[in-house]
Amino acid sequence: MALFKLSRHRKYVSDERYYAWFELAYTAVDVCAAGLFVIGSVMFFFEEWQKVGTWCFLIGSICFALKPVLRIIRELRYLEKDDYEDLAKRLKDDP
């Protein structure tokens, strides 16, 4: 059984809104993480801002850790919709 299989995502046409929300959340977390890393990097040029910059790096790292968690949650929701026979067949068919 392969997770993150795009063909399976298209199976659930009724879930387009749900999928779109996950993609929006994923992108928002990505932008926040990148922004925090840029801000933290600039803060490291100034000694008085290094502590705040370190916090920006920590929060940015947590954001990057949230990205795969969001994808796993989305995939588990798709797995929830399948019955066990389909899951077993997909597992058997995947190389």
C-alpha positions in Angstrom: 0.0 0.0 0.0 1.6 3.2 -1.1 0.8 6.5 0.7 0.9 9.8 -1.2 -0.5 8.2 -4.4 -2.0 11.0 -6.5 -4.3 8.7 -8.4 -6.0 7.8 -5.1 -6.6 11.5 -4.3 -8.6 11.9 -7.5 -10.8 9.1 -6.4 -12.6 11.2 -3.9 -14.1 14.0 -5.9 -16.4 15.0 -3.0 -13.2 15.7 -1.0 -11.9 18.4 -3.2 -12.6 21.1 -0.6 -10.9 19.0 2.2 -7.9 18.4 0.0 -7.7 22.1 -0.9 -7.7 23.1 2.8 -4.9 20.7 3.5 -2.9 22.1 0.6 -3.6 25.6 1.8 -2.5 24.7 5.4 0.6 23.0 4.0 1.6 26.0 2.0 0.9 28.4 4.9 3.1 26.4 7.2 5.8 26.3 4.5 5.7 30.1 4.1 5.7 30.7 7.8 8.7 28.4 8.3 10.7 30.1 5.5 9.8 33.6 6.8 10.9 32.7 10.3 14.2 31.3 9.0 14.9 34.5 7.0 14.0 36.7 9.9 16.1 34.6 12.3 19.0 34.7 9.9 18.9 38.5 9.8 18.6 38.7 13.6 21.8 36.8 13.9 23.7 39.7 12.4 23.0 41.7 15.6 24.1 40.4 19.0 21.2 41.8 20.9 18.7 40.0 18.6 20.4 36.6 18.6 18.1 35.2 21.3 15.0 36.2 19.5 16.6 34.9 16.2 17.1 31.5 17.9 13.4 31.4 18.8 12.6 32.1 15.2 14.7 29.2 14.1 13.0 26.9 16.7 9.5 27.9 15.7 10.5 27.7 12.0 11.8 24.1 12.6 8.5 23.2 14.3 6.7 24.5 11.2 8.8 22.4 9.0 8.0 19.4 11.2 4.3 20.1 10.8 4.4 19.7 7.0 4.8 15.9 7.0 2.3 15.6 9.8 -0.3 17.4 7.8 0.3 15.1 4.8 0.1 12.0 7.0 -3.2 13.2 8.5 -4.6 13.8 5.0 -3.4 10.3 3.9 -4.9 8.6 6.9 -8.2 10.3 6.2 -8.1 8.8 2.7 -7.2 5.4 4.1 -10.2 5.7 6.4 -12.5 5.9 3.4 -11.2 2.6 1.8 -12.6 -0.7 2.9 -10.1 -3.4 4.0 -10.5 -5.4 0.7 -9.3 -2.4 -1.3 -6.4 -1.7 1.0 -5.3 -5.4 0.9 -5.5 -5.4 -2.9 -3.5 -2.2 -3.2 -0.9 -3.6 -0.9 -0.7 -6.8 -2.9 -0.5 -4.9 -6.2 2.3 -2.5 -5.2 5.8 -3.7 -5.9 
